[in-house]
Amino acid sequence: MNRSRTLERSSAARARRYAALGDDARVAILEHLSDGARCLCELQNDLGMAPSLLSYHMRILREAGFVSGVRRGRRVDYRIERDGFVSLSDDLDRLAGTATR
């Protein structure tokens, strides 16, 4: 694969990760998960969100690397993935370092 395509994919993935945090509902989900793993039904009750909309937001957060889910029978428990935030922080540090030079 050529270098410019690799950079395009890397930049697109980073942009999707940033965009995942650009929605109030997803930030609220992350705030609820900061207290520990929760099932979708608990998040739905706490946030008053329709199941399909909550599932949509969870997919975006999962694809961005911010949350993961573990199936337990019929339910899925979601938790924050610290590595996703560490990676985001590293990206921002690199960008800030580049901007000051």
Secondary structure in CASP SS format (residue, H / E / C, confidence):
PFRMAT SS
TARGET T0000
AUTHOR 0000-0000-0000
METHOD secondary structure of the structure
MODEL  1
M C 1.00
N C 1.00
R H 1.00
S H 1.00
R H 1.00
T H 1.00
L H 1.00
E H 1.00
R H 1.00
S H 1.00
S H 1.00
A H 1.00
A H 1.00
R H 1.00
A H 1.00
R H 1.00
R H 1.00
Y H 1.00
A H 1.00
A H 1.00
L C 1.00
G C 1.00
D C 1.00
D H 1.00
A H 1.00
R H 1.00
V H 1.00
A H 1.00
I H 1.00
L H 1.00
E H 1.00
H H 1.00
L H 1.00
S C 1.00
D C 1.00
G C 1.00
A C 1.00
R E 1.00
C E 1.00
L H 1.00
C H 1.00
E H 1.00
L H 1.00
Q H 1.00
N H 1.00
D H 1.00
L H 1.00
G C 1.00
M C 1.00
A C 1.00
P H 1.00
S H 1.00
L H 1.00
L H 1.00
S H 1.00
Y H 1.00
H H 1.00
M H 1.00
R H 1.00
I H 1.00
L H 1.00
R H 1.00
E H 1.00
A C 1.00
G C 1.00
F C 1.00
V E 1.00
S E 1.00
G E 1.00
V E 1.00
R E 1.00
R E 1.00
G C 1.00
R C 1.00
R E 1.00
V E 1.00
D E 1.00
Y E 1.00
R E 1.00
I E 1.00
E C 1.00
R H 1.00
D H 1.00
G H 1.00
F H 1.00
V H 1.00
S H 1.00
L H 1.00
S H 1.00
D H 1.00
D H 1.00
L H 1.00
D H 1.00
R H 1.00
L H 1.00
A H 1.00
G H 1.00
T H 1.00
A H 1.00
T C 1.00
R C 1.00
END
